[in-house]
Amino acid sequence: MANEATSDKEAAAKKKKDEVLLRLREERVPEAVWPTEFGEKKKRPREVAFMDVNLCFPCGKCPEFCPVGCIEYMKEGTLANRGLQPVQVRFEECIGCYICVEVCALLTDYDAVRMYPTDLIEEMFQLKVGDTKPAEYHPALPHEEFFAEGGRFSVRHLGNGSRIRDKINKEERKRMGFE
């Protein structure tokens, strides 16, 4: 009798956990976007994404989910002694949606993506991030010195990572081991 009660409790707890995980996946991680379905940039974002190329293990998840297709693999040989090159954002095309940040944190656990205030990026690179995609293609660059941990001029500490912990309630955080 006691074993049945324990088994029922475990089954209920597993069902509840599965429901939470499913809800997190459904509400916070969108479907992958087909290249023919890419959206267009319509306004200047408050923040834009950059990868820490030293933390990025090029799994290909974030380019797959990017709604505007602004994440690409860097060209072969960009970073010496790396076989498969990491990805980076063409930040002038970024819409600031946070999808790549959440995908990296939830699906890969690499935590390589951070969002940075657009004003900071404009000041750093002496350019304006517009409200439309640039007319001219600019390939993604590693920007390792700015966005990698330990980079010479690193601003990684100013970037915002995953907001998933802020979005789930206290009971869900406790159940998932965040507290």
Protein Blocks (a to p, Z undefined) as FASTA:
>chain_A
ZZmmmmmmmmmmmmmmmmmmmmmmmmmmccdddfklcccdfbdcfbdcdddfklpccehl
mmmmmmnlpaccddehklghiabdcddddfklpgolommmmmmmmmnonopaccddfklm
mmmnopaddfbdcfbdcdddfklmmmgghiaklcklmpccdfklmmpcfklmmmnopZZ
